[in-house]
Amino acid sequence: MSEKPVIFISHAHEDADLANAIQRQLEIVLNQRVRVFNSSNLRTIQTGQQWVGEIVKHIDAASAFILLMTPSSLTKEWVWFEIGAFWQKFRGEGLFPIASGLSANDLPVPFKDIQYSMVNDEASIGKLFTDLITHLQFGEIRNLDHSLIKQAALRNTQFYKTSPKNKAKTPRRYEGLDEGTLREKVREYVHEKYLEFHDKSATTIVIQQSPLLSWAVPIAKQNSIFAGKMAIYRELDTQIGLPDGASKKFLKDVCLLYGLLPVTENQDSITFRYSPERNQYQSE
């Protein structure tokens, strides 16, 4: 592996254009003195390499970890795995979160309590690159062209606005059922997530927010609503097979029965805080 410092960009594949734009600016600002690991760049992982091993190796070697937080990335199991792996090793030192297409109310715990940058805010991105230069102790902030990142962010936002409309509507499995049955399907989904989250046989990683606050979460289950993952109603309707609007109608009330207390909520999504003592299903 190169002796250059490694910068790891954690992102969803839907955000490849934005991740690539950020990589280009990193390489320019940091004078080509870093190795940027960006899985959306075809040069990053060579043919025949074991991609899981390459991801873990580069997280382990990372001097800085850029987390691209978007409506898609915060629903991805692998993004949460990458976050947890980095946090377990470095305790958040060298973490540089960037939000795109999200407000503060959309961010799950612990990211709503961590300083982050907004991708379409020139001053905010400028500060992130300045902090990164300070962290690595080299680079030229005057070389930053925020307009190229902003253009990619605008294309990304347009993608999220238009992609659902451009896809043919898939018939839903539970279309036409009565409300009682739809509510039960939502309960079955939440109960499945509850069992997964409490599976003691699963390998765990430790997410540590501070020396006094840490928690262990099963690998591949850390993106659970029980761990603060944002629930996006439209995606849940599709995943479960519900008619449009069903998860928005029933999810909050069902989650309360499992000790999930609403933290943030808007018309498109909701996040919860788990309170085990309020869970009515612990005996199951």
C-alpha positions as CSV (number, residue, x, y, z in Angstrom):
1,M,0.0,0.0,0.0
2,S,1.2,3.5,-0.8
3,E,2.8,5.5,2.0
4,K,0.6,8.4,1.2
5,P,-2.0,9.2,3.9
6,V,-5.3,7.5,3.1
7,I,-8.6,9.3,2.9
8,F,-11.6,7.0,2.9
9,I,-14.9,8.3,1.4
10,S,-17.9,6.4,2.8
11,H,-20.9,6.8,0.6
12,A,-23.8,5.0,-1.2
13,H,-23.4,4.0,-4.8
14,E,-26.3,6.3,-5.7
15,D,-24.0,9.2,-4.7
16,A,-21.1,8.2,-6.9
17,D,-21.1,11.4,-8.9
18,L,-20.8,13.5,-5.7
19,A,-18.2,11.2,-4.2
20,N,-16.1,11.5,-7.3
21,A,-16.3,15.3,-7.3
22,I,-15.2,15.4,-3.7
23,Q,-12.3,13.1,-4.5
24,R,-11.1,15.3,-7.4
25,Q,-11.1,18.4,-5.1
26,L,-9.3,16.4,-2.3
27,E,-6.5,15.5,-4.7
28,I,-6.2,19.1,-6.0
29,V,-6.3,20.8,-2.6
30,L,-3.9,18.2,-1.1
31,N,-1.5,18.4,-4.0
32,Q,-1.8,14.7,-4.9
33,R,-0.2,13.8,-1.7
34,V,-3.0,11.5,-0.5
35,R,-4.5,8.2,-1.6
36,V,-8.3,8.6,-1.7
37,F,-10.3,5.3,-1.3
38,N,-13.5,5.8,-3.2
39,S,-15.3,2.6,-4.1
40,S,-17.1,4.4,-6.9
41,N,-13.8,5.2,-8.7
42,L,-13.0,2.2,-10.9
43,R,-9.3,2.7,-10.2
44,T,-9.7,2.1,-6.5
45,I,-10.1,-1.7,-6.4
46,Q,-8.2,-3.6,-9.0
47,T,-9.7,-6.6,-10.9
48,G,-9.3,-9.8,-8.8
49,Q,-9.0,-8.0,-5.5
50,Q,-11.3,-9.1,-2.7
51,W,-13.3,-5.9,-2.2
52,V,-14.4,-6.5,1.4
53,G,-10.8,-7.0,2.4
54,E,-9.8,-3.9,0.6
55,I,-12.5,-1.8,2.3
56,V,-11.4,-3.1,5.8
57,K,-7.7,-2.6,5.0
58,H,-8.2,1.0,3.9
59,I,-10.4,1.9,6.8
60,D,-7.7,0.5,9.1
61,A,-5.1,2.7,7.3
62,A,-7.2,5.8,7.0
63,S,-5.9,9.1,8.3
64,A,-9.2,10.8,7.5
65,F,-12.7,9.4,7.0
66,I,-15.2,11.4,5.0
67,L,-18.8,10.3,5.6
68,L,-21.2,11.4,2.8
69,M,-24.6,11.6,4.5
70,T,-27.5,11.5,2.0
71,P,-31.1,10.2,2.0
72,S,-29.6,7.0,0.5
73,S,-26.4,6.5,2.4
74,L,-27.9,6.5,5.8
75,T,-30.1,3.5,4.8
76,K,-27.2,1.4,3.6
77,E,-25.9,-1.5,5.8
78,W,-22.3,-1.2,4.4
79,V,-22.1,2.5,5.1
80,W,-23.0,1.9,8.7
81,F,-20.5,-1.0,8.8
82,E,-17.8,1.3,7.5
83,I,-18.7,4.0,10.1
84,G,-18.6,1.5,12.9
85,A,-15.3,0.0,11.8
86,F,-13.7,3.4,11.6
87,W,-15.2,4.6,14.9
88,Q,-14.1,1.4,16.8
89,K,-10.5,1.9,15.7
90,F,-10.1,5.7,15.8
91,R,-12.9,6.8,18.3
92,G,-14.0,9.4,15.8
93,E,-10.6,11.1,15.4
94,G,-10.3,12.2,11.7
95,L,-14.1,12.0,11.0
96,F,-15.3,14.6,8.5
97,P,-19.1,14.3,7.9
98,I,-20.7,16.0,4.9
99,A,-24.5,16.2,4.5
100,S,-26.3,16.5,1.2
101,G,-30.1,16.6,0.8
102,L,-30.7,16.3,4.6
103,S,-31.6,18.7,7.3
104,A,-30.4,18.5,10.9
105,N,-33.8,16.9,11.8
106,D,-33.2,14.1,9.3
107,L,-29.9,13.0,10.9
108,P,-29.9,10.0,13.2
109,V,-28.1,9.7,16.5
110,P,-25.1,10.1,16.9
111,F,-24.6,12.3,13.8
112,K,-27.1,15.0,14.7
113,D,-24.7,15.8,17.7
114,I,-21.5,15.9,15.6
115,Q,-20.3,18.9,13.7
116,Y,-20.8,18.4,10.0
117,S,-20.6,20.3,6.8
118,M,-23.3,21.1,4.3
119,V,-22.3,20.3,0.7
120,N,-24.1,23.2,-0.9
121,D,-22.7,25.8,1.5
122,E,-19.4,27.2,0.3
123,A,-18.3,28.5,3.7
124,S,-19.1,25.1,5.3
125,I,-17.2,23.1,2.7
126,G,-14.3,25.6,2.9
127,K,-14.1,25.0,6.6
128,L,-14.1,21.2,6.2
129,F,-11.2,21.4,3.7
130,T,-9.4,23.9,6.0
131,D,-9.8,21.5,8.9
132,L,-8.6,18.6,6.8
133,I,-5.5,20.5,5.8
134,T,-4.9,21.2,9.5
135,H,-5.4,17.6,10.3
136,L,-3.0,16.3,7.7
137,Q,-0.6,19.4,8.0
138,F,-0.4,20.0,4.3
139,G,-2.5,21.4,1.4
140,E,-3.6,24.6,-0.3
141,I,-7.1,25.8,0.4
142,R,-6.9,28.4,-2.4
143,N,-7.0,25.5,-4.8
144,L,-10.5,24.5,-3.8
145,D,-13.2,24.9,-6.4
146,H,-16.4,24.5,-4.4
147,S,-18.6,25.2,-7.5
148,L,-17.7,21.7,-8.9
149,I,-18.8,20.0,-5.7
150,K,-22.0,22.1,-5.6
151,Q,-22.8,21.2,-9.2
152,A,-22.5,17.5,-8.4
153,A,-24.6,18.0,-5.3
154,L,-27.3,19.7,-7.4
155,R,-27.3,16.7,-9.8
156,N,-27.5,14.4,-6.8
157,T,-30.5,16.3,-5.4
158,Q,-32.2,16.2,-8.8
159,F,-31.6,12.4,-8.9
160,Y,-33.4,11.9,-5.6
161,K,-36.3,14.1,-6.8
162,T,-36.8,12.4,-10.2
163,S,-35.8,8.8,-9.8
164,P,-39.0,7.5,-8.1
165,K,-41.1,9.1,-10.8
166,N,-39.0,7.6,-13.6
167,K,-39.4,4.1,-12.4
168,A,-42.5,2.0,-13.2
169,K,-44.6,1.5,-10.2
170,T,-44.2,-2.1,-8.9
171,P,-47.4,-3.8,-7.7
172,R,-47.3,-4.0,-4.0
173,R,-47.9,-7.4,-2.3
174,Y,-50.4,-6.1,0.2
175,E,-52.4,-3.6,-1.9
176,G,-56.1,-3.6,-1.2
177,L,-55.9,-5.2,2.3
178,D,-57.8,-3.7,5.2
179,E,-56.1,-1.4,7.7
180,G,-56.0,-3.9,10.5
181,T,-54.0,-6.3,8.2
182,L,-51.7,-3.5,7.0
183,R,-51.0,-2.5,10.6
184,E,-50.1,-6.1,11.5
185,K,-47.7,-6.2,8.5
186,V,-45.9,-3.2,9.9
187,R,-45.8,-4.8,13.4
188,E,-44.3,-8.0,11.8
189,Y,-41.6,-5.8,10.2
190,V,-40.8,-4.0,13.4
191,H,-40.8,-7.3,15.4
192,E,-38.3,-8.8,12.9
193,K,-36.0,-5.8,13.4
194,Y,-36.3,-6.2,17.1
195,L,-35.3,-9.9,17.0
196,E,-32.4,-9.1,14.7
197,F,-31.2,-6.2,16.9
198,H,-31.2,-8.5,20.0
199,D,-29.6,-11.5,18.3
200,K,-26.9,-12.3,20.9
201,S,-25.1,-14.7,18.5
202,A,-24.4,-11.9,16.0
203,T,-20.9,-10.5,15.8
204,T,-20.8,-7.0,17.2
205,I,-18.9,-3.8,16.7
206,V,-18.6,-1.0,19.3
207,I,-19.7,2.5,18.4
208,Q,-18.3,5.0,20.8
209,Q,-19.4,8.6,20.8
210,S,-17.3,9.7,23.8
211,P,-15.2,8.0,26.6
212,L,-18.4,7.8,28.6
213,L,-20.9,6.8,25.8
214,S,-20.6,3.7,23.7
215,W,-22.8,0.9,22.6
216,A,-22.3,-2.5,20.9
217,V,-24.3,-3.2,17.7
218,P,-24.5,-6.4,15.7
219,I,-22.7,-6.1,12.3
220,A,-25.2,-5.7,9.5
221,K,-27.9,-4.8,12.0
222,Q,-26.5,-1.5,13.1
223,N,-28.6,0.3,10.5
224,S,-31.7,-0.8,12.4
225,I,-34.4,1.6,13.6
226,F,-33.5,0.3,17.1
227,A,-30.0,1.9,16.6
228,G,-31.3,5.2,15.4
229,K,-31.5,4.6,11.7
230,M,-33.8,6.9,9.8
231,A,-37.0,5.2,8.6
232,I,-38.0,6.6,5.2
233,Y,-41.7,5.9,4.7
234,R,-41.6,5.5,0.9
235,E,-38.8,3.0,1.1
236,L,-40.6,1.0,3.9
237,D,-43.8,0.8,1.8
238,T,-41.8,-0.6,-1.0
239,Q,-39.7,-3.0,1.2
240,I,-42.7,-4.4,3.0
241,G,-45.0,-4.4,0.0
242,L,-47.5,-1.9,1.5
243,P,-49.6,0.6,-0.4
244,D,-48.2,4.2,-0.5
245,G,-48.6,5.9,2.9
246,A,-49.3,2.8,5.0
247,S,-46.0,2.8,6.9
248,K,-46.4,6.6,7.6
249,K,-49.8,5.9,9.0
250,F,-48.9,2.9,11.3
251,L,-45.2,2.9,12.0
252,K,-45.0,5.4,14.9
253,D,-47.8,3.8,16.9
254,V,-46.4,0.3,16.4
255,C,-42.9,1.4,17.3
256,L,-44.1,2.8,20.6
257,L,-45.2,-0.7,21.6
258,Y,-41.6,-1.8,21.2
259,G,-40.1,1.1,23.2
260,L,-39.1,3.1,20.2
261,L,-39.7,6.8,21.0
262,P,-39.8,9.4,18.2
263,V,-36.8,11.7,18.1
264,T,-37.2,13.5,14.8
265,E,-40.0,13.4,12.3
266,N,-41.0,15.0,9.1
267,Q,-43.4,14.2,6.3
268,D,-41.0,11.8,4.7
269,S,-39.1,10.1,7.5
270,I,-38.8,9.4,11.2
271,T,-36.0,8.4,13.7
272,F,-36.4,6.7,17.1
273,R,-34.6,6.3,20.4
274,Y,-34.9,2.8,21.9
275,S,-36.1,2.7,25.5
276,P,-36.0,-1.0,26.5
277,E,-38.1,-0.5,29.7
278,R,-41.0,0.6,27.6
279,N,-40.9,-2.4,25.3
280,Q,-44.1,-4.5,25.6
281,Y,-42.6,-7.4,23.6
282,Q,-39.5,-8.2,25.6
283,S,-40.8,-11.6,26.6
284,E,-41.3,-12.8,23.0
